Amino acid sequence: MLYFPHPTQALSDGILAVGGDLSAQRLKLAYQWGIFPWFNEDDPIVWWSPDPRFVLYPDQIKISKSMRPYLNQNKFEITFDQCFEEVIRHCQTTPRVGQGGETWITEDMIAAYKNLHHQGLCHSVEVWEDHQLVGGLYGVALGKVFAGESMFALKSNASKFALIKLSMLLKKLGFWLIDCQIENPHLKSLGGQDLDRDSYLTLLRKNIFEETLSGSWSKFAKDL
């Protein structure tokens, strides 16, 4: 029987549980309750439920003046679910400031999220320049909540472009929020904000009854 402690039992640093596996069933249960895995290559699986939660509301995303030319002049092209594995592997290998060369996206994690992708529950956003993949992100969509997992950029502003376009799509589809998990300056500049655990869990309880838009999202790119 699959089981997680209640999210309110998480430690002050956000750790809720250790162990288990990355099966599709366990991951779906975890995301249903706002729990996500995050661990290093040689460590056991660690499950997290931080408080407060960092979220972004699709209809409140901030578009800076420097980003408007990218949107108005179509400097990049956008697709969805066209090359999921390539996106997640770029997220695995693209250096990040302060990361020190390590990544939490292990081979087991890649296999697990590819499995969710094949089930139509995990989606990728791809950003292209001159037919070259230059940025993107991936995450899990259940009901009206999109749980963002990771993003990358090989060109300046490519990951911001991906998140802005995703927000535009999610707004059209009636999504309530993007779960960004933990605060960082990049997401805060786009309008990310804290949400206390009680409010977050109240929303997730309502989300259980919302229909999940599964399958490929590739058909939505032409509307953006």
N, C-alpha and C positions, 0 to 999 in steps of 0.2 A: 504493500500500500504506500503510495507517495504521500509525503508529509513534509511540511515546513512549520517551524514555530511561528506564532503570530508575529507580524512585523513589529508590534509594540515591544516585543521582547529583545529587540536588537540592542547591542551594546552601544555605548555613547559614540564610538567611532563608526557605527553603522554595520558592524559584523553581526549577522543573524545566525548563521549555521556554517558548519564545515563538513565536507564529505558529499556522498551521493554520486550522481552521474550527470551527464549532459544529454540524456535522452530527450526526444521531442516532448514526451509527456511531462517530464519534470520541468523542462524549460517553459512550457505553456502554463503550467501551474504557477511557476515562479513569477512570470510576467503578469499573470492575472492578479497577483497580489503585490506587484511593484518590487519584486525581488530579482536581483540579477547576479550572475557569477563574475568574479573578478579575482584573478590569482596569477601567480608566476608559474613558469614552466614546470619546475620541480616541486611545487607545493600542492597540497590537497586542494580540492575545489572549495572556494570560499564564497558564501552567498551574502549579499549586502542589502540593507534597507536603511539608507541614511535619512536623518531628520535634522534640518529641513530638507526637502526635495527641491532640486533646481529644475524648473520647467520653463517652457516657452509656449505662449498661446499663439496659434497660427494667425489670428487676426490682430495681434499686437506686435508683430515683428518689426524691428526698426531697420529702415533702409537708409544708410548714410549717403551723403552727397557723392562721396567717392564711388559708391556702388551703383548709383543710378545710370551712368553711362553703360555699364555692363548689361543692365537690364533693357535700357532704351535702344541701344545700338546692336543688341544681339551679338556681343563680343564672344560669348560662349554658346554652345548648343547643349540642350539638356535631354537626357533619356532616363527611363526607369526600367530596372530589371533586365538590362541588356547584357551585362557582363558581371554578374554578382561576384564570382570568385576573384576576378581581377580586382574589383573594388576592395574586397576584404583583404586581399594580399597586399595591396598598396597601403591599406590602413595598418597592416602588420609591419611593414618594412619602412615606411616613410618616416624619417627622423622628426622628432618633435622637441621643442625647446624644453630643457629640464628633464627629459625622459631618460637620458643616459644610455641610449642604445638598446634598452630592454623593451619588451612588449608583453602584454598580457594576452595577446591574441595567439594562442598556441595552435598547433595542428589539430588537436582535439576540438578546440573552440571553432576552428574553421569548418571542420567536418560537421559539427553540431548545427551551426547556423546555415550551412549549405543544405542540411536536411530540412530545416524550417523553411528555407527558401523554396525547396522543391515542393513543400506542402502549401506554398502560397502565403506564408505568414511572415516571412522575413524579406525585406525589399532593399534594393540598391538604387541609388541615384547617381547617375554618371554625368560628368561635365566634360565637354569636348571642345578642343580648339584645333582647327585644321585636321579633323578626323583623328586626333590624338587624345587619349584619355588624360586629362590634366587635373581632375579632382572628383570628389564624390563622397558618399556616406552610405551607411546601411543601418537598418534597425528593424525592430519587430512591431507589427501592427496588430493589435487585438481590439475589437470594438472600435471605440472612438479615441483611442490612445495610441500614439506612435512612440515607442521607446527607442530613442537614438542610441546607437552603440559606439560608433567611431566614424571619423571623417579624415580625409587627407586632401592635400593640395600640392600639386607639382608646379602650379603657376599662382601668382598672387591673386587672392580673392576667389579662387576657384571653389574652395569649400564653403565660403560664405554664399556664393552664388547657388550652390547645391541646396543649402539650408533654406535660403529665401524662396527658391522655386518649390521646394518641398512644402514649405509653409503655405504658399499660394494654393498648391494642390489640396493640401489637407483642409484648408479653409473651405474650398469648394465642396469637398466631400463631407463636411460637417464634423470634422474631428475636433475634439475638445482641447487637447494639448499635446505637445511634444515633451516627453520625459527626458530631460538632459542629465538626470541622475545627480551629478555633482557639479558645483559651480566652477567655471573657468572664465577668464577675462574675454576670450573670443566669443563665447556664447552670451555673456552678459552684455557685450556691446551690441548684440542683435536683439536684445530685449528680454533675455532670460531673467528669471526672478525666483526667489525662494517661495516654497509652499509648505506649510507645516504638515506634519505627518497625519494628523487627524483629518484635515481637509482633503489631503491626498487620498487617504484610504476611503473616505466617504465617496469621493468621485469614482474610485476603482470598484466599489461595491455596486454603484449604478452601472458602471461600464460592463459588468458581467452580463447584463441583459441586452446589450447592444450587439447587433449583427456585425460579424467580422467580414470585411471586404477582402476575401482571399483571392489568390490567383495573381497573374502578372498585372502590373500597373503600366505596362509599356504603352497602352492605348491612350493614356492620359497626357503624354508629352506634347501632343499636337495642340492641346488646349492651353498651353502655357507660353 
